[in-house]
Amino acid sequence: NYPNPFHLSTTIQYTVPLDCKVSIKIYDMFGREIKTLFEGDKIAGTYTANFNSSKLAKGIYYCKVTALTDEQSTIQSIILIAQ
């Protein structure tokens, strides 16, 4: 994601190697789901998703991108600095 750390919003870039269902979710540091940014079908390619952190406390969050056809996922920490 860029920028990281971020202030109010960040852009998450991801690549889908094959046509598949994709899920992008944000979790807090306790593993609670905060927000679903996208869930649906994507054709192979590179995409971006925007995460707006309004009403969230500063801290560390996690972005999980999952390709649902083969259950592959990537998790990255994202750091929200003071609002």
C-alpha positions as CSV (number, residue, x, y, z in Angstrom):
1,N,0.0,0.0,0.0
2,Y,1.1,3.6,-0.5
3,P,1.6,5.6,1.6
4,N,2.5,3.5,4.6
5,P,2.3,4.9,7.2
6,F,-0.8,6.9,6.2
7,H,-2.9,9.7,7.6
8,L,-6.5,9.4,6.3
9,S,-6.4,7.1,3.3
10,T,-4.1,4.7,1.5
11,T,-4.1,2.9,-1.8
12,I,-3.6,-0.8,-2.0
13,Q,-2.3,-2.2,-5.2
14,Y,-2.6,-5.9,-6.0
15,T,-2.2,-8.2,-9.0
16,V,-4.5,-11.1,-9.9
17,P,-2.6,-13.7,-12.0
18,L,-5.7,-15.6,-13.1
19,D,-9.4,-14.8,-13.4
20,C,-10.9,-15.5,-10.0
21,K,-12.9,-14.3,-7.0
22,V,-11.0,-11.8,-4.9
23,S,-11.5,-10.6,-1.3
24,I,-9.8,-7.6,0.3
25,K,-10.4,-7.1,4.0
26,I,-9.0,-4.8,6.7
27,Y,-8.5,-6.2,10.2
28,D,-7.5,-4.5,13.5
29,M,-4.6,-5.8,15.6
30,F,-6.9,-8.1,17.4
31,G,-8.0,-9.9,14.2
32,R,-11.4,-8.3,14.1
33,E,-12.7,-7.5,10.6
34,I,-13.0,-3.7,10.2
35,K,-14.0,-3.4,6.6
36,T,-14.4,-5.3,3.3
37,L,-12.9,-3.2,0.5
38,F,-13.8,-5.6,-2.3
39,E,-15.3,-9.0,-2.7
40,G,-16.1,-10.3,-6.2
41,D,-14.8,-11.5,-9.5
42,K,-11.7,-10.0,-11.2
43,I,-10.0,-10.9,-14.4
44,A,-6.3,-11.2,-14.5
45,G,-4.6,-7.9,-14.1
46,T,-3.4,-5.2,-11.7
47,Y,-5.8,-3.3,-9.6
48,T,-6.0,-0.7,-6.8
49,A,-8.4,-0.4,-3.8
50,N,-8.6,2.7,-1.6
51,F,-8.9,2.4,2.2
52,N,-10.4,5.5,4.0
53,S,-9.7,5.3,7.7
54,S,-12.1,7.9,8.9
55,K,-13.5,7.2,12.4
56,L,-10.6,4.7,13.2
57,A,-8.1,5.1,15.9
58,K,-4.4,5.4,15.0
59,G,-2.5,2.1,15.1
60,I,-1.6,-1.0,13.2
61,Y,-4.1,-2.6,10.9
62,Y,-3.8,-5.5,8.5
63,C,-4.9,-5.8,4.9
64,K,-5.7,-9.3,3.7
65,V,-6.0,-10.0,-0.1
66,T,-7.3,-13.4,-0.9
67,A,-7.6,-15.1,-4.3
68,L,-10.6,-17.4,-3.6
69,T,-10.0,-19.9,-6.4
70,D,-6.8,-21.4,-4.8
71,E,-7.1,-19.9,-1.3
72,Q,-3.9,-18.0,-1.7
73,S,-3.7,-14.9,0.5
74,T,-1.3,-12.1,1.4
75,I,-1.4,-10.1,4.6
76,Q,0.4,-6.8,5.0
77,S,0.5,-4.5,8.0
78,I,-0.6,-0.9,7.4
79,I,0.0,1.8,9.9
80,L,-2.5,4.6,10.5
81,I,-0.9,7.7,12.1
82,A,-2.8,10.4,14.0
83,Q,-6.0,11.6,12.3
